[in-house]
């Protein structure tokens, strides 16, 4: 966390979007498996 100030806001936004996409894909796979 000591490099936090070196991280650009755009990098954080990209990371958040990537996490959201991964979560959505995981949920979709769970729904498909549950049917």
Gaussian input, Z-matrix of N, CA and C with variables (Angstrom, degrees):
# hf/3-21g

backbone

0 1
 N
 C     1     B1
 C     2     B2     1     A1
 N     3     B3     2     A2     1     D1
 C     4     B4     3     A3     2     D2
 C     5     B5     4     A4     3     D3
 N     6     B6     5     A5     4     D4
 C     7     B7     6     A6     5     D5
 C     8     B8     7     A7     6     D6
 N     9     B9     8     A8     7     D7
 C    10    B10     9     A9     8     D8
 C    11    B11    10    A10     9     D9
 N    12    B12    11    A11    10    D10
 C    13    B13    12    A12    11    D11
 C    14    B14    13    A13    12    D12
 N    15    B15    14    A14    13    D13
 C    16    B16    15    A15    14    D14
 C    17    B17    16    A16    15    D15
 N    18    B18    17    A17    16    D16
 C    19    B19    18    A18    17    D17
 C    20    B20    19    A19    18    D18
 N    21    B21    20    A20    19    D19
 C    22    B22    21    A21    20    D20
 C    23    B23    22    A22    21    D21
 N    24    B24    23    A23    22    D22
 C    25    B25    24    A24    23    D23
 C    26    B26    25    A25    24    D24
 N    27    B27    26    A26    25    D25
 C    28    B28    27    A27    26    D26
 C    29    B29    28    A28    27    D27
 N    30    B30    29    A29    28    D28
 C    31    B31    30    A30    29    D29
 C    32    B32    31    A31    30    D30
 N    33    B33    32    A32    31    D31
 C    34    B34    33    A33    32    D32
 C    35    B35    34    A34    33    D33
 N    36    B36    35    A35    34    D34
 C    37    B37    36    A36    35    D35
 C    38    B38    37    A37    36    D36
 N    39    B39    38    A38    37    D37
 C    40    B40    39    A39    38    D38
 C    41    B41    40    A40    39    D39
 N    42    B42    41    A41    40    D40
 C    43    B43    42    A42    41    D41
 C    44    B44    43    A43    42    D42
 N    45    B45    44    A44    43    D43
 C    46    B46    45    A45    44    D44
 C    47    B47    46    A46    45    D45
 N    48    B48    47    A47    46    D46
 C    49    B49    48    A48    47    D47
 C    50    B50    49    A49    48    D48
 N    51    B51    50    A50    49    D49
 C    52    B52    51    A51    50    D50
 C    53    B53    52    A52    51    D51
 N    54    B54    53    A53    52    D52
 C    55    B55    54    A54    53    D53
 C    56    B56    55    A55    54    D54
 N    57    B57    56    A56    55    D55
 C    58    B58    57    A57    56    D56
 C    59    B59    58    A58    57    D57
 N    60    B60    59    A59    58    D58
 C    61    B61    60    A60    59    D59
 C    62    B62    61    A61    60    D60
 N    63    B63    62    A62    61    D61
 C    64    B64    63    A63    62    D62
 C    65    B65    64    A64    63    D63
 N    66    B66    65    A65    64    D64
 C    67    B67    66    A66    65    D65
 C    68    B68    67    A67    66    D66
 N    69    B69    68    A68    67    D67
 C    70    B70    69    A69    68    D68
 C    71    B71    70    A70    69    D69
 N    72    B72    71    A71    70    D70
 C    73    B73    72    A72    71    D71
 C    74    B74    73    A73    72    D72
 N    75    B75    74    A74    73    D73
 C    76    B76    75    A75    74    D74
 C    77    B77    76    A76    75    D75
 N    78    B78    77    A77    76    D76
 C    79    B79    78    A78    77    D77
 C    80    B80    79    A79    78    D78
 N    81    B81    80    A80    79    D79
 C    82    B82    81    A81    80    D80
 C    83    B83    82    A82    81    D81
 N    84    B84    83    A83    82    D82
 C    85    B85    84    A84    83    D83
 C    86    B86    85    A85    84    D84
 N    87    B87    86    A86    85    D85
 C    88    B88    87    A87    86    D86
 C    89    B89    88    A88    87    D87
 N    90    B90    89    A89    88    D88
 C    91    B91    90    A90    89    D89
 C    92    B92    91    A91    90    D90
 N    93    B93    92    A92    91    D91
 C    94    B94    93    A93    92    D92
 C    95    B95    94    A94    93    D93
 N    96    B96    95    A95    94    D94
 C    97    B97    96    A96    95    D95
 C    98    B98    97    A97    96    D96
 N    99    B99    98    A98    97    D97
 C   100   B100    99    A99    98    D98
 C   101   B101   100   A100    99    D99
 N   102   B102   101   A101   100   D100
 C   103   B103   102   A102   101   D101
 C   104   B104   103   A103   102   D102

   B1=1.4680
   B2=1.5196
   B3=1.3326
   B4=1.4574
   B5=1.5302
   B6=1.3373
   B7=1.4644
   B8=1.5259
   B9=1.3255
   B10=1.4653
   B11=1.5206
   B12=1.3314
   B13=1.4640
   B14=1.5294
   B15=1.3327
   B16=1.4617
   B17=1.5278
   B18=1.3209
   B19=1.4632
   B20=1.5257
   B21=1.3107
   B22=1.4623
   B23=1.5231
   B24=1.3256
   B25=1.4636
   B26=1.5216
   B27=1.3334
   B28=1.4619
   B29=1.5260
   B30=1.3332
   B31=1.4597
   B32=1.5265
   B33=1.3305
   B34=1.4635
   B35=1.5244
   B36=1.3367
   B37=1.4627
   B38=1.5227
   B39=1.3252
   B40=1.4661
   B41=1.5259
   B42=1.3233
   B43=1.4567
   B44=1.5226
   B45=1.3359
   B46=1.4642
   B47=1.5196
   B48=1.3322
   B49=1.4678
   B50=1.5244
   B51=1.3207
   B52=1.4634
   B53=1.5272
   B54=1.3355
   B55=1.4615
   B56=1.5190
   B57=1.3402
   B58=1.4634
   B59=1.5208
   B60=1.3459
   B61=1.4588
   B62=1.5263
   B63=1.3296
   B64=1.4585
   B65=1.5246
   B66=1.3269
   B67=1.4565
   B68=1.5235
   B69=1.3332
   B70=1.4634
   B71=1.5205
   B72=1.3324
   B73=1.4599
   B74=1.5236
   B75=1.3232
   B76=1.4646
   B77=1.5220
   B78=1.3504
   B79=1.4576
   B80=1.5208
   B81=1.3281
   B82=1.4600
   B83=1.5209
   B84=1.3299
   B85=1.4578
   B86=1.5255
   B87=1.3347
   B88=1.4610
   B89=1.5231
   B90=1.3455
   B91=1.4589
   B92=1.5209
   B93=1.3396
   B94=1.4618
   B95=1.5281
   B96=1.3040
   B97=1.4637
   B98=1.5185
   B99=1.3241
   B100=1.4604
   B101=1.5223
   B102=1.3421
   B103=1.4653
   B104=1.5115
   A1=110.08
   A2=117.67
   A3=120.31
   A4=111.22
   A5=117.54
   A6=120.75
   A7=111.83
   A8=116.58
   A9=121.13
   A10=111.64
   A11=117.63
   A12=120.73
   A13=111.60
   A14=116.50
   A15=119.72
   A16=111.42
   A17=116.79
   A18=120.94
   A19=109.74
   A20=116.05
   A21=120.67
   A22=109.63
   A23=116.14
   A24=119.85
   A25=110.50
   A26=116.62
   A27=120.47
   A28=110.40
   A29=116.50
   A30=120.21
   A31=110.15
   A32=116.56
   A33=120.82
   A34=109.61
   A35=116.43
   A36=120.40
   A37=110.21
   A38=116.10
   A39=120.28
   A40=110.17
   A41=116.98
   A42=121.30
   A43=110.56
   A44=116.60
   A45=121.07
   A46=110.11
   A47=116.80
   A48=120.44
   A49=110.03
   A50=116.62
   A51=120.78
   A52=110.58
   A53=116.36
   A54=120.42
   A55=110.50
   A56=116.79
   A57=120.64
   A58=110.24
   A59=116.82
   A60=120.73
   A61=110.03
   A62=116.95
   A63=121.10
   A64=110.47
   A65=116.32
   A66=120.54
   A67=110.65
   A68=116.90
   A69=120.82
   A70=110.35
   A71=116.74
   A72=120.58
   A73=110.06
   A74=117.04
   A75=121.46
   A76=110.40
   A77=116.25
   A78=120.41
   A79=110.42
   A80=117.24
   A81=120.95
   A82=110.52
   A83=117.19
   A84=121.06
   A85=109.85
   A86=116.34
   A87=120.25
   A88=109.97
   A89=116.48
   A90=120.40
   A91=110.28
   A92=116.24
   A93=119.94
   A94=109.91
   A95=115.53
   A96=119.94
   A97=110.53
   A98=117.49
   A99=121.58
   A100=113.26
   A101=116.80
   A102=118.91
   A103=112.32
   D1=-5.93
   D2=-178.14
   D3=-73.55
   D4=-15.04
   D5=178.38
   D6=-97.01
   D7=13.37
   D8=-174.55
   D9=-57.30
   D10=-40.11
   D11=-176.29
   D12=-71.23
   D13=-14.39
   D14=178.91
   D15=-88.06
   D16=-8.14
   D17=-178.77
   D18=-85.74
   D19=130.81
   D20=179.26
   D21=-79.65
   D22=151.50
   D23=178.07
   D24=-60.31
   D25=-35.45
   D26=179.85
   D27=-63.64
   D28=-35.31
   D29=178.45
   D30=-66.47
   D31=-39.62
   D32=179.13
   D33=-65.45
   D34=-43.29
   D35=179.51
   D36=-61.44
   D37=-42.12
   D38=179.53
   D39=-63.42
   D40=-40.60
   D41=179.93
   D42=-64.72
   D43=-43.13
   D44=179.73
   D45=-62.32
   D46=-43.91
   D47=179.54
   D48=-62.58
   D49=-40.96
   D50=179.59
   D51=-62.89
   D52=-41.45
   D53=179.14
   D54=-65.88
   D55=-40.68
   D56=179.59
   D57=-63.54
   D58=-43.05
   D59=179.28
   D60=-62.46
   D61=-42.54
   D62=-179.65
   D63=-64.01
   D64=-40.24
   D65=-179.89
   D66=-66.48
   D67=-42.88
   D68=179.02
   D69=-62.74
   D70=-42.33
   D71=179.37
   D72=-63.43
   D73=-40.15
   D74=179.54
   D75=-64.39
   D76=-43.50
   D77=179.97
   D78=-65.07
   D79=-40.71
   D80=179.66
   D81=-63.85
   D82=-40.23
   D83=178.82
   D84=-65.54
   D85=-38.13
   D86=-179.76
   D87=-66.09
   D88=-40.35
   D89=179.84
   D90=-65.22
   D91=-41.00
   D92=-179.66
   D93=-65.54
   D94=-41.82
   D95=-179.62
   D96=-67.57
   D97=-30.63
   D98=-176.34
   D99=-76.27
   D100=-18.28
   D101=-177.58
   D102=-76.60

